[in-house]
């Protein structure tokens, strides 16, 4: 029992330390961070910004307790099944406290893991407040550029730039599908 109390006090103190390092992003700052870290396809960035606005208010220190066993951390409000309190662990192999600081690379990596497993439906606020709704206008942010359209002609030109076909890991998912389609012709 005493060990649990000590662990609880340690956890609360560590949250306060991480909250001191927290940041509330503007839309454009968040977009800039996503673009810097190559977080996700640009076509989904508005969805991610909307999700973060609804889940955490763009606050890296957001922490919510839904029940005695369910806590949510950081910008993406990732559940405690994805992290471990006090040390690395969970499905994302990250400390929960690391999701509360202003360094968002680990948050983004974990959110992408969740997205790959469950899509946006993991986040109920995205389902209720972003899906099918008008999304935040991030195109006015200074660092934003429209995503290039990948027409078959442009794809062929891009592939010709290489002496040989680029390795599969350098292609986007769309390009991989198009490459297979072009081979069949």
Buried (B, 14 or more C-beta within 10 A) or exposed (E): EEEEEEEEEEBEEBBEEBBEEBBBBEBBBBBBBBBEEEBBEBEBBBBBBBBBBBBBEBBBBBBEEEEEEEBBBBBBBBBBEBBBBEEEBBBBBBBBBBBBBBEBEBBBBBBBBBBEEEEBEBBEBBBEBBBEEEBBEBEEBEEBEEEEEBEEEEBEEBBEEEEEEBEEEEBEEEBEEBBEEEEEE
